[in-house]
Amino acid sequence: MSESVSEAYAAILGATAPIEWSALAPHFARGQLWQVSTELDLVAVAEALTRDDGVQVKEWMDTDQLCQVDDAQALDWNERNPDTLWAVVIRPWVLVQERPA
């Protein structure tokens, strides 16, 4: 029996939580940290990855709405340590989104 989209979304939503930069830094160092644009639903992006929806993921990557966290962004988060970071693990990746305050 396959999991329905709503069940998958709910499961991912339940695994999504606020997080401090210090907990994300090791994932950045391993190249496993991906940033999700504020225009997107973090949970929907995670769900697309679990469904292996390559067409949608490529579109987000092509428009820089989903990208690997770069050095400049990591430095910014390290300096500011914002309390608006949310993350979810979709192995082997960690998706992070800075939400508006």
Secondary structure, DSSP 8 states (H G I E B T S, - for coil): ----HHHHHHHHHHT-EE--HHHHHHHHHTT-EEEE-TTS-HHHHHHHHHTT-HHHHHHHHHTTSEEE--HHHHHHHHHH--TTEEEEEETTEEEEEE---
